[in-house]
Amino acid sequence: MTADAPEPTAGPDPVTRLMLAEAGVLGATVLVIDDAGGELARAALDSGARVLAHCDDLRDEAALPPGVEVLDRLEPTSALGEVDTVLWRLPRSL
């Protein structure tokens, strides 16, 4: 590992852990918005949920695990009508 490479993390970061703890039991269909690192989507998949996701940053979208249905836009669709739980990671600037 080079000096510039980030240290690998062991599991979700503190914000992700807090969001998942506060969310409680996830619904059958989960919408994840702006998932930094893909940990929210991974946790939702692990719970057995169908996971839809939208990310403004293409790097975040690339980090989503396999099995996530990526939405290009957040427009009213039949898929959004099925969402039971929304996990939305707000930007640091807020």
Number of C-alpha atoms within 10 A of each C-alpha: 6 6 6 6 7 8 9 6 7 6 9 17 12 9 10 20 15 11 14 18 10 9 13 9 11 18 19 16 21 24 27 22 22 20 25 21 18 20 19 28 28 20 17 25 21 10 13 12 20 19 24 22 25 22 22 12 11 10 12 16 21 12 15 22 15 10 12 22 15 15 16 10 11 11 9 8 9 8 13 15 9 14 16 13 19 17 20 16 16 11 8 5 4 4
